[in-house]
Amino acid sequence: MSDTKNPADEPDNSNLEKAPKNWTTGDEAMTGAQASYLQTLCEEAGETFDENLTKAEASKKIDELQNKTGRGENG
């Protein structure tokens, strides 16, 4: 057996490391899942939900509100 790893056997985390502004689809409308979660976070944070955000804008807002509400990874 070879010690060489097959790239197909390794998880592709490259998209996890990209900043939202670098997403190729970042300027598209946010997904339904983003909208649902963002609406919940906005309610918890006492902020107005903006249904017209792009995927990238929604991602940034989700990060911001996760930190504000304590729902973030480190919160």
Secondary structure, 3 states (H helix, E strand, C coil): CCCCCCHHHCCCCHHHHCCHHHCCCCCCECCHHHHHHHHHHHHHHCCCCCCCCEHHHHHHHHHHHHHHHCCCCCC
